[in-house]
Amino acid sequence: MAEAARILVVEDDPNHGAMCARLLERKGYQARALTSGRDALLLLAQNGDIDLVLADLQMPEMDGIQLLSAVKRKYPHIEFIMMTGYGTVKTAVEAMQLGAAHYIQKPLDHDELNLLIQRAIEKKQLAEKVDRLRAELQGKYSFENVIGKSAAMQTVQEKMAAACGNRATVLITGESGTGKELVARGIHYNTFKQDAPFVAVNCGALPKDLIESELFGYKKGAFTGAVADSEGLFSAANGGTIFLDEVMEMPPELQVKLMRVLQERTIRHLGDTREISIDVRVIAATNKLVQESLESGAIRKDLYYRLSVITIHIPPLRERTEDVPLLIDHFLKKHEKNYKKTITGIEPAVMDALMKYSWPGNVRELENLVEMLLAYAKSPGVRLSDLPERILHGGPGKKSGTLGDEVLTLKEAERQLIINALAKSKGNKSLAAHMLGISRKSLYKKLDDYRINSGSDV
């Protein structure tokens, strides 16, 4: 059961103040009455654990407005309701402008007072929830969550810090699963105010005929199906960051328009002639090799130079295996509560196998493995028999996607990974998809593409 809200009644008429306190207690609140603003401030200085102050406007020595100003200056989290007499509504409006949640005229309507208190408390609880979520976001995307003691990851953190000191465009490169969006969010949440928007766009996932309208918005009637205006994702990110993941999948004609956005800091909705100014930081990412993409024309050179004012390369996990133990510890702490299990020991042979494995899915694959180990854990320790076959047979000197001495193609390697996941999950498709870090729908498509007999249809 939620704790009763704590209310402080400040009223120079002791009988009226005591009556208000008794009324509030009958409604289920914790209430206390005082007869002066100065006594109220002394109490708050000793114990500021008050949710709401209900104060009379007209009091000697310190009136309600002065008390409101002092409370909001020192204790902005405390809600305030002003009680006013006849003919003082103008002053009550002033109180609202100074931060009072509401005002109520005397003689008090008890039902109205109870409703106003409920609204003020709900407002306070909502603000506290928003603050907690913002704090969690900042913690989740702090630099400390970009885990690694390797020299390469220290360079990543240094470049992230440099990017936070300005609003230059950033290009993040690295294989799938290395944590490019985590780095982008870390830069955003350590650059902007807490309420600045972060809009993530997967350029490769948007249909080519829709990507322009999705990014830049459109006017009603601009094309068939445009039944209402749409502001677009750049406008939604105004004042914050737009993260263009897989930016090299963007069609060439759209790259030209993105160049204009970066140069002019304006966008134009489809079907409109007006230019709209925007204040958006652009962070882009790609899992492709930049030099090859430039040579093939997958990305325009002028756009690349615009995007890569700051370039951050995240190395694959196989090139920084010294970070594997740190990442395992991080993911265990992150997911133990969800699975209500604790792993306290990992056999040396297990850690040796994990250090030698080439991690084709990078950090994402490692996190999925940790979750799988927690899901299946029958003891607080991890043994070799708990590891998937792909890791047990990924010994020293073998690249990802090999079986024995035979080098597999990427498709063959993916097929083998899916077969291994299905075997480990005993045919449970939901669990296999989770282990592979893909959706169940994607798994079904791959099963069909690779003609894999999947067994159980769980």
C-alpha positions in Angstrom: 0.0 0.0 0.0 1.4 3.4 -0.9 2.5 5.7 1.9 0.0 8.5 2.8 1.0 11.9 1.5 2.4 14.3 4.1 0.7 17.7 4.2 1.6 20.8 6.2 -1.3 23.2 6.9 -0.2 26.8 7.6 -3.0 29.0 8.9 -2.8 31.8 11.5 -6.2 30.9 12.8 -5.3 27.9 15.0 -8.9 26.6 15.1 -9.2 26.6 11.3 -5.8 25.1 10.9 -6.5 22.3 13.3 -9.9 21.6 11.6 -8.2 21.4 8.2 -5.6 18.9 9.6 -8.3 16.7 11.1 -10.2 16.8 7.8 -7.1 15.7 5.9 -6.4 12.9 8.3 -9.9 11.5 7.9 -9.2 11.5 4.1 -6.1 9.3 4.8 -3.3 11.9 4.7 -0.7 12.6 7.3 -1.3 16.2 8.3 0.1 18.8 10.7 -1.0 22.4 11.4 1.2 25.4 12.2 0.2 29.0 12.7 3.0 30.9 10.9 5.1 30.8 7.8 8.3 31.1 9.9 7.4 28.0 11.9 6.7 26.2 8.7 10.2 27.0 7.3 11.8 26.0 10.6 10.0 22.6 10.4 11.0 22.1 6.8 14.7 22.9 7.6 14.6 20.2 10.3 12.6 17.7 8.2 11.9 18.5 4.6 10.0 15.3 4.0 6.7 17.0 3.2 4.7 16.4 0.0 2.4 19.5 0.0 1.9 22.8 1.9 -1.6 24.1 2.2 -1.2 27.8 3.3 -3.4 30.8 3.9 -2.7 33.8 1.7 -3.2 36.5 4.4 -1.0 35.9 7.5 0.9 38.4 9.7 4.8 38.6 9.5 5.0 36.3 6.5 2.1 36.0 4.1 1.3 33.1 1.8 3.1 34.6 -1.2 6.3 35.1 0.8 6.1 31.6 2.2 5.4 30.1 -1.3 8.5 31.9 -2.7 10.7 30.7 0.2 9.5 27.1 -0.1 9.9 26.9 -3.9 13.3 28.4 -3.7 14.6 25.8 -1.2 12.3 22.9 -1.7 11.1 22.9 -5.4 9.8 19.3 -5.1 7.1 20.4 -2.5 3.7 21.1 -4.0 1.8 24.2 -2.8 -1.9 25.1 -2.5 -3.0 28.6 -1.5 -6.1 29.3 0.5 -7.6 32.7 -0.3 -10.4 34.8 1.0 -13.0 36.7 -1.0 -11.6 39.3 -3.3 -8.0 38.0 -3.4 -8.2 36.0 -6.6 -5.8 38.3 -8.4 -3.2 37.6 -5.8 -4.0 33.9 -6.1 -3.2 34.0 -9.8 0.2 35.6 -8.8 0.7 32.6 -6.5 0.1 30.2 -9.4 2.7 32.1 -11.5 5.2 31.6 -8.6 4.7 27.8 -8.7 1.6 27.1 -6.6 -0.2 24.0 -8.0 -3.7 25.4 -7.2 -5.6 27.9 -5.1 -8.9 27.5 -3.3 -11.3 30.1 -1.9 -12.6 30.2 1.6 -14.9 28.9 3.0 -13.4 25.7 1.9 -15.3 23.2 -0.1 -14.0 19.9 1.3 -14.6 17.8 -1.8 -12.9 20.4 -4.0 -10.0 20.6 -1.6 -9.6 16.8 -1.6 -9.6 16.8 -5.5 -7.0 19.6 -5.7 -4.7 17.8 -3.3 -5.1 14.5 -5.3 -4.1 16.4 -8.5 -1.1 18.1 -6.8 0.1 14.8 -5.4 -0.3 13.0 -8.7 1.7 15.8 -10.4 4.5 15.5 -7.8 4.6 11.7 -8.2 4.7 12.0 -12.0 7.5 14.5 -11.8 9.4 12.2 -9.5 8.9 9.3 -11.9 10.2 11.3 -14.8 13.2 12.3 -12.8 13.9 8.6 -11.9 13.6 7.6 -15.6 15.9 10.4 -16.7 18.4 9.3 -14.0 18.1 5.7 -15.2 18.7 6.8 -18.8 21.8 8.8 -17.9 23.1 5.8 -15.9 22.2 3.4 -18.7 24.0 5.4 -21.3 26.9 6.8 -19.2 30.4 6.3 -20.4 30.9 3.7 -17.7 28.6 1.4 -19.7 30.9 1.5 -22.7 32.8 -1.4 -21.1 36.5 -2.1 -21.8 40.0 -1.7 -20.4 41.7 -2.3 -23.7 43.6 0.5 -25.4 41.1 0.5 -28.3 38.1 1.0 -25.9 39.9 3.7 -24.0 40.3 5.6 -27.3 36.6 5.2 -27.9 35.8 6.7 -24.5 38.2 9.6 -25.1 36.6 10.4 -28.5 33.1 10.2 -26.9 34.2 12.7 -24.3 35.5 15.0 -27.1 32.2 14.7 -28.9 30.3 15.8 -25.8 32.0 19.1 -25.8 30.4 20.3 -29.0 27.7 19.5 -31.5 29.8 18.3 -34.4 28.6 15.5 -36.6 29.9 12.0 -35.5 30.4 8.9 -37.6 30.5 5.6 -35.6 31.9 2.6 -37.5 32.1 -1.0 -36.4 30.6 -4.4 -37.0 27.0 -5.3 -36.1 26.6 -5.9 -32.4 29.6 -3.8 -31.2 27.4 -1.2 -29.5 27.2 1.7 -32.0 23.9 2.9 -30.7 25.0 2.7 -27.1 27.9 5.0 -28.0 25.6 7.4 -29.8 23.2 7.5 -26.8 26.1 8.0 -24.5 27.2 11.1 -26.4 23.7 12.4 -26.6 22.8 12.0 -22.9 26.1 13.6 -21.8 25.7 16.5 -24.2 22.1 17.7 -24.1 19.6 18.5 -21.4 17.7 15.6 -20.0 14.5 16.3 -22.0 16.2 16.7 -25.4 14.9 14.1 -27.9 17.0 11.2 -29.2 15.6 9.8 -32.4 17.1 6.6 -33.8 16.5 5.7 -37.5 17.6 2.5 -39.2 18.2 3.7 -42.8 18.5 0.2 -44.1 15.1 -0.9 -42.6 13.1 1.9 -44.2 11.7 1.2 -47.7 13.4 3.4 -50.3 10.2 5.0 -51.4 9.3 6.0 -47.9 12.6 7.0 -46.3 12.4 10.6 -47.6 8.9 11.3 -46.2 9.8 9.6 -43.0 12.9 11.7 -42.4 11.7 15.1 -43.7 7.9 14.9 -43.3 5.2 15.8 -45.7 2.1 17.9 -46.2 -1.3 16.5 -46.6 -1.9 15.4 -50.2 1.8 15.4 -51.1 1.3 11.8 -52.4 -1.3 9.0 -52.4 -2.0 8.1 -48.8 -0.8 11.3 -47.3 -4.1 12.0 -45.5 -2.6 14.3 -42.9 0.5 16.4 -42.3 3.6 14.6 -40.8 6.4 16.5 -39.2 9.0 13.8 -39.9 11.9 12.4 -37.8 14.2 15.4 -38.2 11.6 17.7 -36.8 10.9 15.2 -34.0 14.6 15.3 -33.1 14.7 19.1 -33.1 16.7 20.4 -30.2 18.4 17.0 -29.7 20.0 14.2 -31.7 19.0 12.1 -34.8 20.9 8.8 -35.0 21.1 7.6 -38.6 22.1 3.9 -38.3 23.4 2.1 -41.4 23.6 5.5 -43.1 25.4 4.0 -46.1 22.2 2.2 -47.0 20.6 5.6 -47.8 19.8 6.0 -51.6 22.2 8.4 -53.5 19.4 10.9 -54.2 18.6 11.1 -50.5 22.3 11.6 -49.6 22.2 14.8 -51.6 19.3 16.1 -49.5 21.0 15.0 -46.3 24.0 17.1 -47.4 21.8 20.1 -47.8 20.3 19.6 -44.3 23.9 19.4 -42.8 24.9 22.5 -44.7 21.9 24.7 -44.3 20.4 23.4 -41.1 16.9 23.4 -42.8 14.5 20.8 -44.1 11.6 21.0 -46.5 8.5 18.8 -46.1 7.4 16.9 -49.2 4.7 18.9 -50.9 5.8 22.2 -49.3 7.9 25.1 -50.5 8.9 26.5 -47.2 12.3 25.9 -45.6 12.1 25.0 -41.9 15.0 25.7 -39.6 16.1 22.9 -37.3 18.7 22.5 -34.6 19.6 18.8 -34.7 22.9 17.0 -34.0 23.5 14.2 -36.5 25.2 11.0 -35.4 25.6 8.4 -38.1 26.8 4.8 -38.0 27.7 2.1 -40.4 28.9 -1.5 -40.2 30.5 -1.3 -43.7 34.1 -0.7 -44.4 34.3 3.0 -45.2 37.1 2.9 -47.8 35.3 0.2 -49.8 32.0 2.2 -49.6 33.8 5.3 -50.9 35.4 3.5 -53.7 32.1 1.8 -54.7 30.1 5.0 -54.5 27.8 3.6 -51.8 28.4 6.9 -50.0 29.2 10.3 -51.5 32.6 11.6 -50.6 31.2 15.1 -49.7 28.6 13.5 -47.4 31.2 11.3 -45.8 33.4 14.4 -45.0 30.4 16.1 -43.5 29.4 13.2 -41.4 32.9 12.3 -40.2 33.9 15.5 -38.4 34.5 13.1 -35.4 35.0 9.4 -36.3 34.7 6.7 -33.6 35.6 3.2 -34.5 34.4 0.4 -32.2 36.6 -2.6 -32.6 35.1 -6.1 -32.8 35.2 -8.2 -29.7 37.7 -10.7 -31.1 40.2 -7.8 -31.3 39.8 -7.0 -27.6 39.3 -10.3 -25.9 40.8 -8.8 -22.7 37.5 -7.0 -22.2 35.5 -10.3 -22.2 35.7 -10.9 -18.4 34.7 -7.3 -17.7 31.7 -7.5 -20.1 30.6 -10.9 -18.6 30.7 -9.4 -15.1 28.7 -6.3 -16.3 26.0 -8.4 -18.0 25.7 -10.7 -15.1 25.0 -7.8 -12.8 22.6 -6.2 -15.4 20.4 -9.3 -15.8 20.6 -11.2 -12.5 17.5 -9.4 -11.1 15.4 -10.3 -14.2 16.2 -14.0 -13.9 16.3 -14.0 -10.1 19.5 -16.1 -10.2 23.2 -15.4 -9.3 26.3 -16.8 -11.0 29.2 -16.6 -8.6 31.8 -18.7 -10.3 33.1 -19.5 -13.8 35.4 -22.4 -14.3 38.9 -21.4 -15.7 38.3 -23.7 -18.7 35.0 -21.9 -19.4 36.7 -18.5 -19.3 39.5 -19.8 -21.5 37.0 -21.0 -24.1 35.2 -17.6 -24.0 38.5 -15.8 -24.5 39.4 -17.9 -27.5 36.1 -17.7 -29.2 35.9 -15.2 -32.1 32.5 -13.7 -31.2 31.0 -13.1 -34.7 28.0 -11.4 -33.1 30.3 -9.3 -30.9 29.1 -7.8 -27.6 25.4 -8.5 -28.5 26.2 -12.2 -28.8 28.1 -12.2 -25.5 25.2 -10.5 -23.7 22.8 -13.1 -25.2 25.0 -15.9 -24.0 25.1 -14.5 -20.4 21.3 -14.3 -20.4 21.1 -17.9 -21.7 23.4 -19.1 -18.9 21.3 -17.3 -16.3 18.1 -18.8 -17.8 19.5 -22.4 -17.6 21.6 -22.0 -14.5 21.0 -24.9 -12.1 24.0 -24.0 -9.9 25.9 -20.8 -9.1 28.8 -22.0 -11.3 29.3 -22.2 -15.0 30.8 -25.4 -16.5 32.0 -26.2 -20.0 29.0 -28.4 -20.5 26.8 -25.2 -20.1 28.3 -23.6 -23.2 26.9 -23.9 -26.7 28.6 -26.1 -29.2 29.7 -23.2 -31.4 31.9 -21.8 -28.5 33.3 -25.2 -27.5 34.4 -25.8 -31.0 35.7 -22.3 -31.6 39.2 -23.1 -30.4 42.4 -21.2 -30.9 43.3 -20.1 -34.4 39.9 -20.7 -35.8 37.9 -17.9 -37.2 34.2 -17.5 -36.7 32.2 -19.6 -39.2 34.6 -22.6 -39.3 33.9 -26.2 -38.6 37.1 -28.2 -38.2 39.6 -27.1 -40.8 36.9 -26.1 -43.4 36.2 -22.4 -43.8 32.5 -21.7 -44.2 30.8 -18.9 -46.1 28.9 -16.3 -44.1 25.6 -18.0 -45.0 26.9 -21.4 -44.1 28.2 -20.0 -40.8 24.8 -18.4 -40.0 23.0 -21.6 -40.9 25.3 -23.5 -38.5 24.7 -20.9 -35.7 20.9 -21.3 -36.1 21.2 -25.1 -36.0 23.3 -24.9 -32.8 20.9 -22.5 -31.2 17.9 -24.8 -32.0 19.8 -27.8 -30.6 20.7 -25.9 -27.4 17.1 -24.7 -27.0 15.7 -28.2 -27.8 13.8 -26.8 -30.7 12.2 -23.9 -28.8 12.1 -21.2 -31.4 11.5 -18.3 -29.0 14.5 -19.2 -26.9 16.6 -19.9 -30.0 15.7 -16.5 -31.4 16.6 -14.8 -28.1 20.0 -16.7 -28.0 20.7 -15.5 -31.5 19.7 -11.9 -30.8 17.0 -11.8 -33.5 13.2 -11.6 -33.6 11.2 -14.8 -33.8 9.8 -13.5 -37.2 13.4 -13.2 -38.5 14.2 -16.7 -37.3 11.2 -18.2 -39.2 12.4 -16.5 -42.4 15.9 -17.8 -41.9 14.6 -21.3 -41.2 12.7 -21.1 -44.5 15.7 -19.6 -46.4 18.1 -22.2 -45.2 15.5 -25.1 -45.3 16.2 -26.0 -41.7 14.0 -28.6 -40.1 13.2 -26.8 -36.9 11.5 -29.4 -34.7 9.4 -27.9 -31.9 7.1 -25.0 -32.7 7.2 -23.4 -29.2 
